[in-house]
């Protein structure tokens, strides 16, 4: 398989803004799906956005056109095993170095170096990609993401997934009555967001989720290695973000890598969806300030 960018089709029925392209990225070992929004004038910077645990490129569907309005050539991918990107069968197919390698190969395909953003678990992947080869990147942004995990993290979700033998997805496990109604051919009246979450959960690889949980439980602190890259770093999170990493860890990471630190008012763990205008302003300002 050689690298190529081809037209794709929308995943689900969530609306996409005019000017957002749906693409397929054929990498040497796997095919990923992507969204791209291009500025109408000259591009001030190119950015690649990586989604988090249980996420997909659609998490950035609102943010991308706002970045394009600010002069950013903005790309978002679904990682292998997420949504409508290609899935592979084994947990070992989703090792951190392979996920980071996918990010590096995407950069080679779209043309780098780029500004890299990782949201939540995507920040863990983005860190690994930047540490392994900082020359591919102009900067790193950690959005609602921290420097390391801890043993036993999400162990309850891991056990639930394993108990099903891969026959049930997280949405169905979390919404058993709705899942039963759908299995009976009933219409439980899901709103468009819930319909999309159900679709994405059903399409997401269980092996990918288990691998991600294992990665998130790793207590290895990457802060020193990230500082050694010399890349400009922005650490940002919502003011109400208390879901994935302690805010104090995120602030300390920014300090230890001599990076920028920002708190987005009114947002929680997904500023890309909760306060997209303010998030776009922050990101575009940072990226253009550190672009040669």
Secondary structure, DSSP 4 states (H G I P E B T S, - for coil): ---EEEE---SSS----TTEEEEEEE-SS-EEEEEEE--SS--SEEEEEE--TT--GGGGHHHHHHHHHTTEEEEEEPPTTSTTSPP-SSGGGG-HHHHHHHHHHHHHHH-S-EEEEEETHHHHHHHHHHHH-GGGEEEEEEES--S---TTTTHHHHHHHHHTTT-S-HHHHH-HHHHHHHHTT------HHHHHHHHHHHHS-HHHHHHHHHHHT-----HHHHHHH--EEEEEEETT--SSS-HHHHHHHHHHTT-EEEEETT--S-HHHHSHHHHHHHHHHHHHHS--
